Amino acid sequence: MQHTLLQPLEVSRLKALGAYNTRVMRWVLGVLMVLAGLNHFLNPRFYLQIMPPYLPEPLFLVYASGVLEVLGGALLLIPATRAFGAWVLIATFVLVFPANLHMAFNAAQFPGIPAWVLWARLPLQGVLIAWAALYR
C-alpha cells in the first residue's frame, strides 16, 4: 500500500482553506478600495495636491478616480460582477500611476510623507494590480 503525503481529506481541507483565504482577501481589497474611493470625496484637497500639473481638470479627475475605486471595489464584492470589478480596479491602478510618479519625483512638495514611502508606493501599484488580477 502506497502512502501519500496528504490524504484526500487533508487535500480537501487545504483547498477549502485556500478558497476561504481568497474570498477573505477579495473582501479586504474590495472594502479597502471602497473606503479609499470615498476618501476622494471626503478629502479632495489632498488628492488635488498630488495631481500632476500637466493633467487637465484635476478636480474632475480626483472625483472620477474616486468613483472608479468605489465602483471597482463594490463590484469585486458581488460574485456576478467580480471579474468586471477586478478589471475596473486594474485600470484604475494604471490610471492613477502618474500621480504616484509625480509624488515620488516631487517629494519636496510632500514634506509630511517620507520620500522612501513615496518611492515604495510605485511597486505597490504592481502588487495591487496582481491582487485584483486574481479575481478576473
The first five atom37 places (N, CA, C, CB, O) and aatype in JSON, in Angstrom:
{
  "aatype": [12, 5, 8, 16, 10, 10, 5, 14, 10, 6, 19, 15, 1, 10, 11, 0, 10, 7, 0, 18, 2, 16, 1, 19, 12, 1, 17, 19, 10, 7, 19, 10, 12, 19, 10, 0, 7, 10, 2, 8, 13, 10, 2, 14, 1, 13, 18, 10, 5, 9, 12, 14, 14, 18, 10, 14, 6, 14, 10, 13, 10, 19, 18, 0, 15, 7, 19, 10, 6, 19, 10, 7, 7, 0, 10, 10, 10, 9, 14, 0, 16, 1, 0, 13, 7, 0, 17, 19, 10, 9, 0, 16, 13, 19, 10, 19, 13, 14, 0, 2, 10, 8, 12, 0, 13, 2, 0, 0, 5, 13, 14, 7, 9, 14, 0, 17, 19, 10, 17, 0, 1, 10, 14, 10, 5, 7, 19, 10, 9, 0, 17, 0, 0, 10, 18, 1],
  "atom_mask": [
    [1, 1, 1, 1, 1],
    [1, 1, 1, 1, 1],
    [1, 1, 1, 1, 1],
    [1, 1, 1, 1, 1],
    [1, 1, 1, 1, 1],
    [1, 1, 1, 1, 1],
    [1, 1, 1, 1, 1],
    [1, 1, 1, 1, 1],
    [1, 1, 1, 1, 1],
    [1, 1, 1, 1, 1],
    [1, 1, 1, 1, 1],
    [1, 1, 1, 1, 1],
    [1, 1, 1, 1, 1],
    [1, 1, 1, 1, 1],
    [1, 1, 1, 1, 1],
    [1, 1, 1, 1, 1],
    [1, 1, 1, 1, 1],
    [1, 1, 1, 0, 1],
    [1, 1, 1, 1, 1],
    [1, 1, 1, 1, 1],
    [1, 1, 1, 1, 1],
    [1, 1, 1, 1, 1],
    [1, 1, 1, 1, 1],
    [1, 1, 1, 1, 1],
    [1, 1, 1, 1, 1],
    [1, 1, 1, 1, 1],
    [1, 1, 1, 1, 1],
    [1, 1, 1, 1, 1],
    [1, 1, 1, 1, 1],
    [1, 1, 1, 0, 1],
    [1, 1, 1, 1, 1],
    [1, 1, 1, 1, 1],
    [1, 1, 1, 1, 1],
    [1, 1, 1, 1, 1],
    [1, 1, 1, 1, 1],
    [1, 1, 1, 1, 1],
    [1, 1, 1, 0, 1],
    [1, 1, 1, 1, 1],
    [1, 1, 1, 1, 1],
    [1, 1, 1, 1, 1],
    [1, 1, 1, 1, 1],
    [1, 1, 1, 1, 1],
    [1, 1, 1, 1, 1],
    [1, 1, 1, 1, 1],
    [1, 1, 1, 1, 1],
    [1, 1, 1, 1, 1],
    [1, 1, 1, 1, 1],
    [1, 1, 1, 1, 1],
    [1, 1, 1, 1, 1],
    [1, 1, 1, 1, 1],
    [1, 1, 1, 1, 1],
    [1, 1, 1, 1, 1],
    [1, 1, 1, 1, 1],
    [1, 1, 1, 1, 1],
    [1, 1, 1, 1, 1],
    [1, 1, 1, 1, 1],
    [1, 1, 1, 1, 1],
    [1, 1, 1, 1, 1],
    [1, 1, 1, 1, 1],
    [1, 1, 1, 1, 1],
    [1, 1, 1, 1, 1],
    [1, 1, 1, 1, 1],
    [1, 1, 1, 1, 1],
    [1, 1, 1, 1, 1],
    [1, 1, 1, 1, 1],
    [1, 1, 1, 0, 1],
    [1, 1, 1, 1, 1],
    [1, 1, 1, 1, 1],
    [1, 1, 1, 1, 1],
    [1, 1, 1, 1, 1],
    [1, 1, 1, 1, 1],
    [1, 1, 1, 0, 1],
    [1, 1, 1, 0, 1],
    [1, 1, 1, 1, 1],
    [1, 1, 1, 1, 1],
    [1, 1, 1, 1, 1],
    [1, 1, 1, 1, 1],
    [1, 1, 1, 1, 1],
    [1, 1, 1, 1, 1],
    [1, 1, 1, 1, 1],
    [1, 1, 1, 1, 1],
    [1, 1, 1, 1, 1],
    [1, 1, 1, 1, 1],
    [1, 1, 1, 1, 1],
    [1, 1, 1, 0, 1],
    [1, 1, 1, 1, 1],
    [1, 1, 1, 1, 1],
    [1, 1, 1, 1, 1],
    [1, 1, 1, 1, 1],
    [1, 1, 1, 1, 1],
    [1, 1, 1, 1, 1],
    [1, 1, 1, 1, 1],
    [1, 1, 1, 1, 1],
    [1, 1, 1, 1, 1],
    [1, 1, 1, 1, 1],
    [1, 1, 1, 1, 1],
    [1, 1, 1, 1, 1],
    [1, 1, 1, 1, 1],
    [1, 1, 1, 1, 1],
    [1, 1, 1, 1, 1],
    [1, 1, 1, 1, 1],
    [1, 1, 1, 1, 1],
    [1, 1, 1, 1, 1],
    [1, 1, 1, 1, 1],
    [1, 1, 1, 1, 1],
    [1, 1, 1, 1, 1],
    [1, 1, 1, 1, 1],
    [1, 1, 1, 1, 1],
    [1, 1, 1, 1, 1],
    [1, 1, 1, 1, 1],
    [1, 1, 1, 1, 1],
    [1, 1, 1, 0, 1],
    [1, 1, 1, 1, 1],
    [1, 1, 1, 1, 1],
    [1, 1, 1, 1, 1],
    [1, 1, 1, 1, 1],
    [1, 1, 1, 1, 1],
    [1, 1, 1, 1, 1],
    [1, 1, 1, 1, 1],
    [1, 1, 1, 1, 1],
    [1, 1, 1, 1, 1],
    [1, 1, 1, 1, 1],
    [1, 1, 1, 1, 1],
    [1, 1, 1, 1, 1],
    [1, 1, 1, 1, 1],
    [1, 1, 1, 0, 1],
    [1, 1, 1, 1, 1],
    [1, 1, 1, 1, 1],
    [1, 1, 1, 1, 1],
    [1, 1, 1, 1, 1],
    [1, 1, 1, 1, 1],
    [1, 1, 1, 1, 1],
    [1, 1, 1, 1, 1],
    [1, 1, 1, 1, 1],
    [1, 1, 1, 1, 1],
    [1, 1, 1, 1, 1]
  ],
  "atom_positions": [
    [[0.85, -1.18, 0.0], [0.0, 0.0, 0.0], [0.9, 1.25, 0.0], [-0.97, 0.0, 1.23], [1.84, 1.35, 0.78]],
    [[0.58, 2.16, -0.88], [1.39, 3.36, -1.0], [0.82, 4.47, -0.12], [1.46, 3.81, -2.47], [-0.39, 4.71, -0.11]],
    [[1.69, 5.13, 0.6], [1.26, 6.24, 1.45], [1.49, 7.55, 0.71], [2.03, 6.23, 2.81], [2.51, 7.74, 0.05]],
    [[0.54, 8.43, 0.84], [0.7, 9.75, 0.25], [0.95, 10.75, 1.36], [-0.54, 10.16, -0.59], [0.56, 10.54, 2.51]],
    [[1.59, 11.81, 0.99], [1.88, 12.85, 1.98], [0.58, 13.45, 2.53], [2.76, 13.95, 1.37], [0.45, 13.7, 3.73]],
    [[-0.35, 13.66, 1.65], [-1.62, 14.25, 2.06], [-2.76, 13.31, 1.71], [-1.84, 15.63, 1.38], [-2.9, 12.89, 0.56]],
    [[-3.54, 12.98, 2.68], [-4.71, 12.15, 2.46], [-5.79, 12.99, 1.78], [-5.23, 11.55, 3.82], [-5.77, 14.22, 1.89]],
    [[-6.73, 12.37, 1.08], [-7.77, 13.14, 0.37], [-8.52, 14.13, 1.26], [-8.77, 12.18, -0.24], [-8.85, 15.23, 0.81]],
    [[-8.78, 13.77, 2.49], [-9.48, 14.69, 3.39], [-8.62, 15.92, 3.66], [-9.83, 13.98, 4.72], [-9.12, 17.04, 3.71]],
    [[-7.31, 15.71, 3.84], [-6.41, 16.83, 4.07], [-6.33, 17.74, 2.85], [-5.02, 16.33, 4.44], [-6.29, 18.96, 2.99]],
    [[-6.32, 17.15, 1.66], [-6.29, 17.94, 0.43], [-7.55, 18.78, 0.32], [-6.15, 17.01, -0.8], [-7.47, 19.96, -0.02]],
    [[-8.69, 18.2, 0.61], [-9.94, 18.96, 0.51], [-9.97, 20.09, 1.54], [-11.16, 18.04, 0.7], [-10.5, 21.16, 1.27]],
    [[-9.41, 19.86, 2.71], [-9.33, 20.93, 3.73], [-8.43, 22.06, 3.25], [-8.82, 20.37, 5.08], [-8.75, 23.23, 3.43]],
    [[-7.31, 21.7, 2.65], [-6.4, 22.73, 2.14], [-7.06, 23.54, 1.03], [-5.1, 22.1, 1.63], [-6.91, 24.76, 0.97]],
    [[-7.79, 22.87, 0.15], [-8.49, 23.57, -0.93], [-9.55, 24.51, -0.34], [-9.15, 22.56, -1.9], [-9.7, 25.64, -0.8]],
    [[-10.27, 24.04, 0.65], [-11.3, 24.87, 1.29], [-10.66, 26.07, 1.97], [-12.11, 24.05, 2.3], [-11.19, 27.18, 1.89]],
    [[-9.52, 25.85, 2.63], [-8.82, 26.96, 3.27], [-8.35, 27.97, 2.25], [-7.63, 26.45, 4.08], [-8.46, 29.18, 2.47]],
    [[-7.83, 27.48, 1.11], [-7.4, 28.38, 0.05], [-8.55, 29.19, -0.51], [0.0, 0.0, 0.0], [-8.41, 30.39, -0.76]],
    [[-9.69, 28.55, -0.71], [-10.88, 29.25, -1.21], [-11.35, 30.29, -0.21], [-12.01, 28.26, -1.52], [-11.74, 31.4, -0.58]],
    [[-11.31, 29.93, 1.08], [-11.7, 30.87, 2.13], [-10.77, 32.07, 2.14], [-11.71, 30.17, 3.51], [-11.23, 33.21, 2.2]],
    [[-9.45, 31.83, 2.1], [-8.49, 32.92, 2.11], [-8.65, 33.82, 0.89], [-7.07, 32.37, 2.16], [-8.54, 35.04, 1.0]],
    [[-8.91, 33.23, -0.26], [-9.13, 34.01, -1.48], [-10.35, 34.9, -1.33], [-9.28, 33.09, -2.69], [-10.33, 36.06, -1.73]],
    [[-11.4, 34.36, -0.76], [-12.63, 35.13, -0.55], [-12.39, 36.27, 0.44], [-13.77, 34.2, -0.05], [-12.82, 37.4, 0.22]],
    [[-11.7, 35.97, 1.52], [-11.41, 37.0, 2.53], [-10.56, 38.11, 1.91], [-10.67, 36.38, 3.76], [-10.84, 39.29, 2.1]],
    [[-9.52, 37.72, 1.15], [-8.65, 38.73, 0.54], [-9.4, 39.55, -0.52], [-7.43, 38.05, -0.09], [-9.1, 40.73, -0.71]],
    [[-10.36, 38.94, -1.19], [-11.18, 39.69, -2.15], [-12.0, 40.73, -1.42], [-12.11, 38.75, -2.96], [-12.12, 41.87, -1.88]],
    [[-12.56, 40.35, -0.28], [-13.34, 41.29, 0.52], [-12.46, 42.4, 1.09], [-14.05, 40.56, 1.65], [-12.87, 43.56, 1.15]],
    [[-11.26, 42.04, 1.52], [-10.33, 43.06, 2.05], [-10.03, 44.08, 0.96], [-9.02, 42.4, 2.56], [-10.12, 45.29, 1.2]],
    [[-9.68, 43.62, -0.24], [-9.38, 44.54, -1.33], [-10.62, 45.37, -1.69], [-8.89, 43.78, -2.56], [-10.52, 46.59, -1.85]],
    [[-11.76, 44.73, -1.81], [-12.98, 45.45, -2.17], [-13.34, 46.54, -1.18], [0.0, 0.0, 0.0], [-13.63, 47.66, -1.57]],
    [[-13.31, 46.2, 0.1], [-13.67, 47.19, 1.13], [-12.63, 48.31, 1.19], [-13.8, 46.51, 2.52], [-12.99, 49.48, 1.31]],
    [[-11.35, 47.95, 1.1], [-10.3, 48.99, 1.11], [-10.49, 49.96, -0.04], [-8.91, 48.35, 1.04], [-10.32, 51.17, 0.12]],
    [[-10.83, 49.44, -1.22], [-10.99, 50.31, -2.38], [-12.23, 51.19, -2.27], [-11.06, 49.48, -3.65], [-12.22, 52.35, -2.69]],
    [[-13.3, 50.65, -1.71], [-14.49, 51.47, -1.49], [-14.16, 52.61, -0.53], [-15.67, 50.61, -0.93], [-14.52, 53.76, -0.77]],
    [[-13.47, 52.29, 0.55], [-13.1, 53.33, 1.53], [-12.13, 54.34, 0.92], [-12.47, 52.69, 2.77], [-12.28, 55.55, 1.15]],
    [[-11.15, 53.87, 0.17], [-10.2, 54.78, -0.48], [-10.93, 55.69, -1.47], [-9.09, 53.99, -1.21], [-10.64, 56.88, -1.56]],
    [[-11.86, 55.11, -2.21], [-12.63, 55.91, -3.17], [-13.48, 56.97, -2.49], [0.0, 0.0, 0.0], [-13.57, 58.1, -2.96]],
    [[-14.11, 56.59, -1.39], [-14.92, 57.57, -0.66], [-14.07, 58.71, -0.12], [-15.65, 56.88, 0.49], [-14.53, 59.84, -0.02]],
    [[-12.83, 58.4, 0.22], [-11.93, 59.44, 0.73], [-11.66, 60.52, -0.31], [-10.62, 58.81, 1.17], [-11.34, 61.65, 0.06]],
    [[-11.78, 60.2, -1.59], [-11.61, 61.23, -2.63], [-12.67, 62.33, -2.49], [-11.7, 60.59, -4.03], [-12.42, 63.48, -2.84]],
    [[-13.83, 61.96, -1.98], [-14.92, 62.93, -1.82], [-14.85, 63.62, -0.45], [-16.27, 62.23, -1.99], [-15.3, 64.76, -0.31]],
    [[-14.3, 62.92, 0.53], [-14.19, 63.5, 1.88], [-12.98, 64.41, 2.01], [-14.11, 62.39, 2.91], [-12.99, 65.35, 2.8]],
    [[-11.93, 64.14, 1.24], [-10.68, 64.87, 1.35], [-10.1, 65.19, -0.04], [-9.66, 64.07, 2.18], [-8.96, 64.81, -0.32]],
    [[-10.86, 65.86, -0.89], [-10.38, 66.1, -2.25], [-9.13, 66.99, -2.3], [-11.47, 66.74, -3.08], [-8.34, 66.89, -3.24]],
    [[-8.95, 67.84, -1.3], [-7.8, 68.74, -1.3], [-6.48, 67.96, -1.34], [-7.84, 69.64, -0.06], [-5.55, 68.35, -2.04]],
    [[-6.41, 66.86, -0.59], [-5.19, 66.05, -0.61], [-4.93, 65.51, -2.01], [-5.31, 64.88, 0.4], [-3.8, 65.58, -2.5]],
    [[-5.95, 64.99, -2.64], [-5.78, 64.39, -3.96], [-5.47, 65.45, -5.02], [-7.04, 63.61, -4.36], [-4.77, 65.16, -5.99]],
    [[-5.99, 66.65, -4.84], [-5.66, 67.73, -5.77], [-4.17, 68.07, -5.71], [-6.5, 68.98, -5.47], [-3.56, 68.4, -6.73]],
    [[-3.6, 67.99, -4.51], [-2.17, 68.29, -4.34], [-1.29, 67.29, -5.07], [-1.82, 68.3, -2.86], [-0.19, 67.64, -5.5]],
    [[-1.74, 66.06, -5.22], [-0.88, 65.05, -5.83], [-1.11, 64.9, -7.33], [-1.1, 63.71, -5.15], [-0.44, 64.1, -7.99]],
    [[-2.04, 65.67, -7.86], [-2.3, 65.59, -9.31], [-1.15, 66.23, -10.09], [-3.64, 66.28, -9.66], [-0.75, 67.35, -9.78]],
    [[-0.63, 65.54, -11.09], [0.41, 66.14, -11.92], [-0.15, 67.39, -12.62], [0.94, 65.13, -12.97], [-1.29, 67.37, -13.08]],
    [[0.63, 68.45, -12.68], [0.13, 69.71, -13.25], [-0.21, 69.63, -14.73], [1.15, 70.79, -13.04], [-0.95, 70.48, -15.23]],
    [[0.29, 68.64, -15.44], [0.03, 68.54, -16.88], [-1.32, 67.89, -17.19], [1.14, 67.76, -17.55], [-1.74, 67.86, -18.35]],
    [[-2.01, 67.37, -16.16], [-3.32, 66.75, -16.4], [-4.42, 67.8, -16.29], [-3.57, 65.59, -15.4], [-4.41, 68.61, -15.37]],
    [[-5.37, 67.8, -17.23], [-6.44, 68.79, -17.2], [-7.51, 68.43, -16.17], [-7.08, 68.93, -18.59], [-7.63, 67.27, -15.76]],
    [[-8.28, 69.42, -15.76], [-9.44, 69.22, -14.88], [-9.11, 68.36, -13.66], [-10.58, 68.59, -15.67], [-9.69, 67.28, -13.5]],
    [[-8.21, 68.81, -12.82], [-7.77, 67.96, -11.7], [-8.91, 67.57, -10.74], [-6.7, 68.68, -10.92], [-8.94, 66.43, -10.27]],
    [[-9.83, 68.47, -10.44], [-10.91, 68.11, -9.52], [-11.79, 67.02, -10.13], [-11.76, 69.34, -9.17], [-12.2, 66.08, -9.44]],
    [[-12.09, 67.15, -11.41], [-12.87, 66.11, -12.08], [-12.14, 64.76, -12.0], [-13.14, 66.49, -13.55], [-12.75, 63.73, -11.73]],
    [[-10.83, 64.77, -12.24], [-10.05, 63.53, -12.19], [-9.99, 62.93, -10.79], [-8.64, 63.78, -12.7], [-10.0, 61.71, -10.64]],
    [[-9.94, 63.79, -9.77], [-9.98, 63.29, -8.39], [-11.3, 62.58, -8.14], [-9.79, 64.46, -7.37], [-11.31, 61.46, -7.61]],
    [[-12.4, 63.22, -8.51], [-13.7, 62.59, -8.3], [-13.89, 61.35, -9.16], [-14.81, 63.58, -8.58], [-14.44, 60.35, -8.71]],
    [[-13.43, 61.41, -10.41], [-13.57, 60.26, -11.31], [-12.79, 59.06, -10.78], [-13.09, 60.62, -12.73], [-13.28, 57.93, -10.82]],
    [[-11.59, 59.29, -10.28], [-10.82, 58.16, -9.73], [-11.48, 57.63, -8.47], [-9.36, 58.59, -9.42], [-11.44, 56.43, -8.19]],
    [[-12.1, 58.52, -7.7], [-12.85, 58.06, -6.52], [-14.03, 57.19, -6.91], [0.0, 0.0, 0.0], [-14.29, 56.17, -6.29]],
    [[-14.75, 57.6, -7.95], [-15.88, 56.81, -8.44], [-15.4, 55.44, -8.91], [-16.61, 57.56, -9.59], [-16.02, 54.42, -8.61]],
    [[-14.3, 55.42, -9.66], [-13.78, 54.14, -10.16], [-13.35, 53.23, -9.01], [-12.59, 54.38, -11.1], [-13.56, 52.02, -9.07]],
    [[-12.74, 53.79, -7.97], [-12.32, 52.97, -6.84], [-13.53, 52.41, -6.09], [-11.46, 53.8, -5.88], [-13.54, 51.23, -5.73]],
    [[-14.54, 53.24, -5.86], [-15.75, 52.75, -5.19], [-16.44, 51.71, -6.05], [-16.72, 53.93, -4.88], [-16.82, 50.64, -5.55]],
    [[-16.61, 52.0, -7.32], [-17.29, 51.09, -8.25], [-16.54, 49.76, -8.33], [-17.41, 51.72, -9.64], [-17.13, 48.69, -8.17]],
    [[-15.24, 49.82, -8.59], [-14.45, 48.6, -8.7], [-14.48, 47.77, -7.43], [0.0, 0.0, 0.0], [-14.63, 46.55, -7.48]],
    [[-14.32, 48.44, -6.29], [-14.35, 47.73, -5.02], [-15.68, 47.08, -4.75], [0.0, 0.0, 0.0], [-15.74, 45.93, -4.31]],
    [[-16.77, 47.8, -5.02], [-18.11, 47.25, -4.79], [-18.4, 46.09, -5.74], [-19.17, 48.35, -4.96], [-18.94, 45.07, -5.32]],
    [[-18.04, 46.25, -7.01], [-18.28, 45.18, -7.98], [-17.47, 43.92, -7.65], [-17.94, 45.66, -9.4], [-17.91, 42.81, -7.94]],
    [[-16.31, 44.1, -7.05], [-15.48, 42.96, -6.67], [-16.15, 42.11, -5.6], [-14.11, 43.45, -6.16], [-15.88, 40.92, -5.49]],
    [[-17.02, 42.71, -4.82], [-17.68, 42.0, -3.71], [-18.87, 41.17, -4.16], [-18.13, 42.99, -2.68], [-19.33, 40.3, -3.41]],
    [[-19.37, 41.42, -5.35], [-20.54, 40.72, -5.86], [-20.07, 39.62, -6.81], [-21.53, 41.71, -6.58], [-19.43, 39.92, -7.82]],
    [[-20.37, 38.37, -6.52], [-19.86, 37.27, -7.36], [-20.14, 37.45, -8.85], [-20.45, 35.97, -6.91], [-19.27, 37.17, -9.68]],
    [[-21.32, 37.9, -9.21], [-21.68, 38.03, -10.62], [-20.89, 39.12, -11.34], [-23.16, 38.31, -10.75], [-20.75, 39.08, -12.56]],
    [[-20.38, 40.1, -10.6], [-19.65, 41.22, -11.21], [-18.18, 41.26, -10.8], [-20.32, 42.54, -10.85], [-17.47, 42.21, -11.1]],
    [[-17.75, 40.23, -10.12], [-16.39, 40.18, -9.57], [-15.32, 40.43, -10.65], [-16.14, 38.83, -8.91], [-14.43, 41.25, -10.45]],
    [[-15.41, 39.74, -11.77], [-14.4, 39.88, -12.82], [-14.38, 41.29, -13.39], [-14.65, 38.86, -13.94], [-13.31, 41.86, -13.61]],
    [[-15.55, 41.86, -13.63], [-15.6, 43.22, -14.15], [-15.02, 44.19, -13.13], [-17.05, 43.62, -14.51], [-14.28, 45.12, -13.49]],
    [[-15.35, 43.99, -11.87], [-14.79, 44.83, -10.8], [-13.28, 44.75, -10.76], [0.0, 0.0, 0.0], [-12.6, 45.75, -10.53]],
    [[-12.75, 43.55, -10.96], [-11.29, 43.38, -10.97], [-10.68, 44.2, -12.11], [-10.91, 41.88, -11.12], [-9.66, 44.86, -11.92]],
    [[-11.3, 44.15, -13.3], [-10.78, 44.92, -14.43], [-10.88, 46.42, -14.2], [-11.53, 44.55, -15.7], [-9.99, 47.17, -14.6]],
    [[-11.96, 46.86, -13.55], [-12.09, 48.29, -13.22], [-10.96, 48.7, -12.29], [-13.48, 48.58, -12.55], [-10.36, 49.76, -12.47]],
    [[-10.66, 47.88, -11.29], [-9.59, 48.22, -10.35], [-8.23, 48.2, -11.05], [-9.58, 47.24, -9.17], [-7.4, 49.08, -10.81]],
    [[-7.99, 47.21, -11.9], [-6.72, 47.16, -12.61], [-6.53, 48.43, -13.44], [-6.65, 45.9, -13.52], [-5.46, 49.04, -13.42]],
    [[-7.57, 48.82, -14.18], [-7.49, 50.05, -14.99], [-7.26, 51.26, -14.09], [-8.79, 50.23, -15.81], [-6.48, 52.15, -14.44]],
    [[-7.93, 51.31, -12.96], [-7.78, 52.44, -12.04], [-6.35, 52.52, -11.51], [-8.77, 52.32, -10.87], [-5.78, 53.61, -11.45]],
    [[-5.78, 51.39, -11.12], [-4.4, 51.39, -10.62], [-3.43, 51.89, -11.68], [-4.0, 49.98, -10.16], [-2.46, 52.59, -11.36]],
    [[-3.68, 51.54, -12.93], [-2.83, 52.02, -14.02], [-3.04, 53.53, -14.22], [-3.13, 51.25, -15.34], [-2.08, 54.27, -14.41]],
    [[-4.28, 53.97, -14.17], [-4.6, 55.38, -14.42], [-4.07, 56.32, -13.34], [-6.08, 55.54, -14.55], [-3.73, 57.47, -13.65]],
    [[-4.0, 55.87, -12.1], [-3.53, 56.76, -11.03], [-2.01, 56.72, -10.88], [-4.19, 56.39, -9.71], [-1.45, 57.47, -10.08]],
    [[-1.34, 55.85, -11.63], [0.11, 55.74, -11.51], [0.85, 57.06, -11.78], [0.61, 54.68, -12.45], [1.83, 57.34, -11.1]],
    [[0.41, 57.87, -12.75], [1.11, 59.16, -12.95], [1.11, 60.04, -11.69], [0.45, 59.92, -14.09], [2.08, 60.75, -11.44]],
    [[0.05, 60.0, -10.91], [0.03, 60.78, -9.67], [1.06, 60.24, -8.68], [-1.39, 60.76, -9.04], [1.7, 61.01, -7.97]],
    [[1.21, 58.92, -8.63], [2.21, 58.34, -7.74], [3.62, 58.71, -8.2], [2.05, 56.81, -7.68], [4.49, 59.02, -7.39]],
    [[3.85, 58.67, -9.51], [5.14, 59.1, -10.04], [5.42, 60.56, -9.72], [5.2, 58.88, -11.56], [6.52, 60.93, -9.31]],
    [[4.39, 61.4, -9.91], [4.53, 62.83, -9.61], [4.94, 63.04, -8.16], [3.21, 63.58, -9.91], [5.82, 63.85, -7.87]],
    [[4.31, 62.31, -7.26], [4.65, 62.45, -5.84], [6.09, 62.02, -5.58], [3.69, 61.63, -4.97], [6.83, 62.7, -4.87]],
    [[6.5, 60.9, -6.15], [7.85, 60.38, -5.91], [8.92, 61.34, -6.46], [8.02, 58.99, -6.55], [9.93, 61.59, -5.8]],
    [[8.69, 61.86, -7.65], [9.69, 62.75, -8.25], [9.66, 64.16, -7.65], [9.45, 62.84, -9.75], [10.6, 64.93, -7.84]],
    [[8.6, 64.49, -6.94], [8.47, 65.81, -6.32], [8.26, 65.69, -4.82], [7.3, 66.59, -6.96], [7.38, 66.34, -4.25]],
    [[9.06, 64.85, -4.2], [8.9, 64.55, -2.77], [8.95, 65.8, -1.9], [9.97, 63.57, -2.31], [8.32, 65.85, -0.84]],
    [[9.69, 66.81, -2.32], [9.79, 68.04, -1.53], [8.44, 68.74, -1.37], [10.79, 69.01, -2.18], [8.23, 69.48, -0.41]],
    [[7.52, 68.5, -2.3], [6.19, 69.09, -2.21], [5.31, 68.4, -1.17], [5.5, 69.05, -3.57], [4.22, 68.87, -0.85]],
    [[5.79, 67.27, -0.65], [5.01, 66.48, 0.3], [5.85, 66.19, 1.55], [4.53, 65.14, -0.35], [6.21, 65.05, 1.83]],
    [[6.18, 67.27, 2.29], [7.1, 67.11, 3.42], [6.57, 66.21, 4.54], [7.43, 68.46, 3.98], [7.35, 65.71, 5.35]],
    [[5.29, 66.01, 4.59], [4.72, 65.16, 5.63], [4.85, 63.67, 5.35], [0.0, 0.0, 0.0], [4.53, 62.84, 6.2]],
    [[5.32, 63.33, 4.16], [5.45, 61.92, 3.78], [6.92, 61.65, 3.45], [4.51, 61.57, 2.55], [7.47, 62.3, 2.57]],
    [[7.55, 60.71, 4.14], [8.95, 60.41, 3.83], [9.12, 60.01, 2.36], [9.48, 59.28, 4.76], [8.27, 59.32, 1.8]],
    [[10.21, 60.44, 1.76], [10.46, 60.16, 0.34], [10.48, 58.66, 0.06], [11.78, 60.78, -0.1], [10.0, 58.22, -0.99]],
    [[11.01, 57.88, 0.98], [11.08, 56.43, 0.74], [9.68, 55.83, 0.63], [11.86, 55.72, 1.87], [9.47, 54.86, -0.1]],
    [[8.71, 56.4, 1.35], [7.32, 55.92, 1.27], [6.76, 56.22, -0.13], [6.43, 56.58, 2.37], [6.08, 55.39, -0.72]],
    [[7.06, 57.41, -0.63], [6.58, 57.78, -1.96], [7.16, 56.86, -3.03], [6.94, 59.23, -2.28], [6.46, 56.48, -3.97]],
    [[8.43, 56.5, -2.89], [9.04, 55.58, -3.85], [8.54, 54.16, -3.65], [10.56, 55.61, -3.71], [8.4, 53.42, -4.63]],
    [[8.27, 53.77, -2.42], [7.76, 52.42, -2.15], [6.37, 52.22, -2.72], [7.75, 52.15, -0.63], [5.97, 51.09, -3.02]],
    [[5.62, 53.3, -2.87], [4.28, 53.19, -3.43], [4.3, 52.73, -4.88], [3.56, 54.53, -3.32], [3.33, 52.14, -5.36]],
    [[5.38, 53.0, -5.59], [5.41, 52.68, -7.02], [5.31, 51.17, -7.27], [6.7, 53.21, -7.65], [4.44, 50.75, -8.04]],
    [[6.15, 50.34, -6.65], [5.97, 48.89, -6.86], [4.69, 48.37, -6.21], [7.17, 48.13, -6.32], [4.17, 47.32, -6.6]],
    [[4.18, 49.09, -5.22], [2.93, 48.67, -4.6], [1.8, 48.65, -5.62], [2.57, 49.6, -3.43], [0.89, 47.83, -5.52]],
    [[1.84, 49.55, -6.6], [0.81, 49.54, -7.65], [0.81, 48.2, -8.37], [1.04, 50.68, -8.66], [-0.25, 47.67, -8.7]],
    [[1.99, 47.65, -8.62], [2.08, 46.33, -9.26], [1.48, 45.24, -8.39], [0.0, 0.0, 0.0], [0.81, 44.33, -8.89]],
    [[1.71, 45.34, -7.11], [1.13, 44.37, -6.17], [-0.4, 44.48, -6.2], [1.67, 44.6, -4.73], [-1.1, 43.46, -6.21]],
    [[-0.91, 45.7, -6.2], [-2.36, 45.9, -6.24], [-2.96, 45.37, -7.54], [-2.71, 47.38, -6.06], [-4.03, 44.77, -7.54]],
    [[-2.26, 45.6, -8.64], [-2.74, 45.08, -9.93], [-2.78, 43.56, -9.9], [-1.83, 45.58, -11.09], [-3.76, 42.95, -10.33]],
    [[-1.72, 42.95, -9.39], [-1.67, 41.48, -9.31], [-2.76, 40.96, -8.39], [-0.29, 41.01, -8.83], [-3.37, 39.93, -8.67]],
    [[-3.01, 41.65, -7.29], [-4.05, 41.25, -6.34], [-5.41, 41.28, -7.02], [-4.04, 42.17, -5.09], [-6.17, 40.31, -6.93]],
    [[-5.71, 42.38, -7.69], [-7.0, 42.48, -8.38], [-7.1, 41.45, -9.5], [-7.19, 43.9, -8.95], [-8.18, 40.91, -9.75]],
    [[-5.99, 41.17, -10.16], [-6.0, 40.22, -11.28], [-6.36, 38.8, -10.84], [-4.64, 40.2, -11.97], [-6.78, 37.99, -11.65]],
    [[-6.19, 38.51, -9.56], [-6.59, 37.18, -9.07], [-8.08, 36.93, -9.26], [-6.23, 37.03, -7.58], [-8.51, 35.77, -9.29]],
    [[-8.87, 37.97, -9.38], [-10.33, 37.84, -9.38], [-10.96, 38.08, -10.73], [-10.92, 38.79, -8.39], [-12.18, 38.16, -10.83]],
    [[-10.15, 38.2, -11.8], [-10.73, 38.45, -13.13], [-11.25, 37.18, -13.73], [-9.7, 39.07, -14.05], [-11.77, 37.19, -14.85]]
  ]
}
